Amino acid sequence: MRPAKKKSRPPVRVRHDPPTLEEAVFAARGLTDDLEHQAEIAAQLMGADLDEAREAVRLAEVAAAQEARRTIVTPAARYGEAAPRGVIVERRPSRNFMTVPRPAVVRLTPR
């Protein structure tokens, strides 16, 4: 029996999609909480202008604040009912201005 011939195949094409500024901001948000540092990190990752990165960080912060207040709740369907409908619940921030900051480190004393 003869060995099978190898078929010639076309070269593999690799698609190169450079990251966007929004993706760089997402990565920077995972590294630090300081907005100025996030802008610097995103600008360095993309090689973009610092002012452009600051604007993208500001927009991402506004979008995250709006998303944090919104929760979608879907109640369970009852017998004989159609598909459950979604309910959007928005939490409003507290208007209490006398909040006390939590300590960053909790120290436990040994018994």
Phi and psi restraints in degrees (value plus and minus 20) as a CYANA .aco file:
   2 ARG   PHI    -104.2   -64.2
   2 ARG   PSI     126.0   166.0
   3 PRO   PHI     -88.9   -48.9
   3 PRO   PSI     129.4   169.4
   4 ALA   PHI     -90.3   -50.3
   4 ALA   PSI     124.1   164.1
   5 LYS   PHI     -96.9   -56.9
   5 LYS   PSI     122.5   162.5
   6 LYS   PHI    -101.0   -61.0
   6 LYS   PSI     112.6   152.6
   7 LYS   PHI    -104.0   -64.0
   7 LYS   PSI     120.2   160.2
   8 SER   PHI    -100.6   -60.6
   8 SER   PSI     111.4   151.4
   9 ARG   PHI    -134.5   -94.5
   9 ARG   PSI     133.0   173.0
  10 PRO   PHI     -89.1   -49.1
  10 PRO   PSI     137.4   177.4
  11 PRO   PHI     -85.1   -45.1
  11 PRO   PSI     130.4   170.4
  12 VAL   PHI     -95.1   -55.1
  12 VAL   PSI     111.2   151.2
  13 ARG   PHI    -117.8   -77.8
  13 ARG   PSI     107.9   147.9
  14 VAL   PHI    -127.0   -87.0
  14 VAL   PSI     104.5   144.5
  15 ARG   PHI    -106.8   -66.8
  15 ARG   PSI     109.8   149.8
  16 HIS   PHI    -133.8   -93.8
  16 HIS   PSI      90.3   130.3
  17 ASP   PHI    -131.2   -91.2
  17 ASP   PSI      87.2   127.2
  18 PRO   PHI     -86.3   -46.3
  18 PRO   PSI     129.5   169.5
  19 PRO   PHI     -85.4   -45.4
  19 PRO   PSI     133.5   173.5
  20 THR   PHI    -112.3   -72.3
  20 THR   PSI     149.9   189.9
  21 LEU   PHI     -86.4   -46.4
  21 LEU   PSI     -53.3   -13.3
  22 GLU   PHI     -85.2   -45.2
  22 GLU   PSI     -57.7   -17.7
  23 GLU   PHI     -87.9   -47.9
  23 GLU   PSI     -56.3   -16.3
  24 ALA   PHI     -87.1   -47.1
  24 ALA   PSI     -57.8   -17.8
  25 VAL   PHI     -86.1   -46.1
  25 VAL   PSI     -60.5   -20.5
  26 PHE   PHI     -79.8   -39.8
  26 PHE   PSI     -62.2   -22.2
  27 ALA   PHI     -86.5   -46.5
  27 ALA   PSI     -60.3   -20.3
  28 ALA   PHI     -87.2   -47.2
  28 ALA   PSI     -54.1   -14.1
  29 ARG   PHI     -85.9   -45.9
  29 ARG   PSI     -48.6    -8.6
  30 GLY   PHI     -95.9   -55.9
  30 GLY   PSI     -39.0     1.0
  31 LEU   PHI    -111.8   -71.8
  31 LEU   PSI     -54.8   -14.8
  32 THR   PHI    -169.7  -129.7
  32 THR   PSI     139.0   179.0
  33 ASP   PHI    -116.5   -76.5
  33 ASP   PSI     -37.1     2.9
  34 ASP   PHI     -94.9   -54.9
  34 ASP   PSI     105.8   145.8
  35 LEU   PHI     -85.8   -45.8
  35 LEU   PSI     -56.9   -16.9
  36 GLU   PHI     -86.6   -46.6
  36 GLU   PSI     -61.6   -21.6
  37 HIS   PHI     -86.7   -46.7
  37 HIS   PSI     -56.1   -16.1
  38 GLN   PHI     -81.3   -41.3
  38 GLN   PSI     -62.0   -22.0
  39 ALA   PHI     -84.9   -44.9
  39 ALA   PSI     -61.5   -21.5
  40 GLU   PHI     -83.9   -43.9
  40 GLU   PSI     -63.7   -23.7
  41 ILE   PHI     -84.5   -44.5
  41 ILE   PSI     -64.9   -24.9
  42 ALA   PHI     -84.1   -44.1
  42 ALA   PSI     -60.0   -20.0
  43 ALA   PHI     -85.3   -45.3
  43 ALA   PSI     -60.4   -20.4
  44 GLN   PHI     -89.6   -49.6
  44 GLN   PSI     -57.5   -17.5
  45 LEU   PHI     -84.5   -44.5
  45 LEU   PSI     -58.3   -18.3
  46 MET   PHI    -116.7   -76.7
  46 MET   PSI     -34.3     5.7
  47 GLY   PHI      49.6    89.6
  47 GLY   PSI       9.8    49.8
  48 ALA   PHI    -118.6   -78.6
  48 ALA   PSI     153.9   193.9
  49 ASP   PHI     -92.3   -52.3
  49 ASP   PSI     124.1   164.1
  50 LEU   PHI     -84.8   -44.8
  50 LEU   PSI     -57.1   -17.1
  51 ASP   PHI     -85.4   -45.4
  51 ASP   PSI     -59.2   -19.2
  52 GLU   PHI     -85.4   -45.4
  52 GLU   PSI     -59.2   -19.2
  53 ALA   PHI     -88.9   -48.9
  53 ALA   PSI     -57.8   -17.8
  54 ARG   PHI     -81.0   -41.0
  54 ARG   PSI     -61.8   -21.8
  55 GLU   PHI     -85.3   -45.3
  55 GLU   PSI     -60.9   -20.9
  56 ALA   PHI     -86.7   -46.7
  56 ALA   PSI     -58.1   -18.1
  57 VAL   PHI     -86.2   -46.2
  57 VAL   PSI     -61.1   -21.1
  58 ARG   PHI     -83.4   -43.4
  58 ARG   PSI     -63.4   -23.4
  59 LEU   PHI     -85.7   -45.7
  59 LEU   PSI     -57.6   -17.6
  60 ALA   PHI     -87.5   -47.5
  60 ALA   PSI     -55.4   -15.4
  61 GLU   PHI     -88.0   -48.0
  61 GLU   PSI     -60.6   -20.6
  62 VAL   PHI     -85.8   -45.8
  62 VAL   PSI     -62.7   -22.7
  63 ALA   PHI     -85.4   -45.4
  63 ALA   PSI     -58.6   -18.6
  64 ALA   PHI     -88.4   -48.4
  64 ALA   PSI     -56.2   -16.2
  65 ALA   PHI     -87.1   -47.1
  65 ALA   PSI     -58.8   -18.8
  66 GLN   PHI     -89.4   -49.4
  66 GLN   PSI     -58.1   -18.1
  67 GLU   PHI     -90.6   -50.6
  67 GLU   PSI     -50.9   -10.9
  68 ALA   PHI     -89.3   -49.3
  68 ALA   PSI     -46.0    -6.0
  69 ARG   PHI    -105.1   -65.1
  69 ARG   PSI     -29.8    10.2
  70 ARG   PHI    -131.3   -91.3
  70 ARG   PSI     110.4   150.4
  71 THR   PHI    -151.1  -111.1
  71 THR   PSI     114.9   154.9
  72 ILE   PHI    -123.0   -83.0
  72 ILE   PSI     102.5   142.5
  73 VAL   PHI    -134.4   -94.4
  73 VAL   PSI     110.6   150.6
  74 THR   PHI    -136.8   -96.8
  74 THR   PSI      93.4   133.4
  75 PRO   PHI     -90.5   -50.5
  75 PRO   PSI     135.1   175.1
  76 ALA   PHI     -88.7   -48.7
  76 ALA   PSI     125.5   165.5
  77 ALA   PHI     -97.2   -57.2
  77 ALA   PSI     120.2   160.2
  78 ARG   PHI    -109.7   -69.7
  78 ARG   PSI     145.6   185.6
  79 TYR   PHI     -82.0   -42.0
  79 TYR   PSI     107.6   147.6
  80 GLY   PHI      66.5   106.5
  80 GLY   PSI     -23.2    16.8
  81 GLU   PHI    -108.0   -68.0
  81 GLU   PSI     139.0   179.0
  82 ALA   PHI     -94.4   -54.4
  82 ALA   PSI    -193.5  -153.5
  83 ALA   PHI     -77.9   -37.9
  83 ALA   PSI     124.9   164.9
  84 PRO   PHI     -86.2   -46.2
  84 PRO   PSI     127.2   167.2
  85 ARG   PHI    -117.6   -77.6
  85 ARG   PSI     126.7   166.7
  86 GLY   PHI    -102.1   -62.1
  86 GLY   PSI     126.0   166.0
  87 VAL   PHI    -143.7  -103.7
  87 VAL   PSI     109.1   149.1
  88 ILE   PHI    -115.6   -75.6
  88 ILE   PSI     104.9   144.9
  89 VAL   PHI    -133.6   -93.6
  89 VAL   PSI     104.2   144.2
  90 GLU   PHI    -128.9   -88.9
  90 GLU   PSI     109.7   149.7
  91 ARG   PHI    -113.4   -73.4
  91 ARG   PSI     114.8   154.8
  92 ARG   PHI    -119.2   -79.2
  92 ARG   PSI     121.5   161.5
  93 PRO   PHI     -86.7   -46.7
  93 PRO   PSI     131.1   171.1
  94 SER   PHI     -86.8   -46.8
  94 SER   PSI     122.9   162.9
  95 ARG   PHI    -118.5   -78.5
  95 ARG   PSI      -6.1    33.9
  96 ASN   PHI     -99.1   -59.1
  96 ASN   PSI      95.5   135.5
  97 PHE   PHI    -110.3   -70.3
  97 PHE   PSI     -22.1    17.9
  98 MET   PHI    -119.6   -79.6
  98 MET   PSI      17.6    57.6
  99 THR   PHI     -96.6   -56.6
  99 THR   PSI     124.4   164.4
 100 VAL   PHI    -126.4   -86.4
 100 VAL   PSI     107.3   147.3
 101 PRO   PHI     -87.3   -47.3
 101 PRO   PSI     123.8   163.8
 102 ARG   PHI     -97.2   -57.2
 102 ARG   PSI     129.2   169.2
 103 PRO   PHI     -89.1   -49.1
 103 PRO   PSI     124.7   164.7
 104 ALA   PHI     -93.9   -53.9
 104 ALA   PSI     -52.7   -12.7
 105 VAL   PHI    -142.6  -102.6
 105 VAL   PSI     112.4   152.4
 106 VAL   PHI    -122.5   -82.5
 106 VAL   PSI     102.3   142.3
 107 ARG   PHI    -121.1   -81.1
 107 ARG   PSI     106.6   146.6
 108 LEU   PHI    -123.2   -83.2
 108 LEU   PSI     114.2   154.2
 109 THR   PHI    -115.8   -75.8
 109 THR   PSI     118.3   158.3
 110 PRO   PHI     -91.3   -51.3
 110 PRO   PSI     131.8   171.8
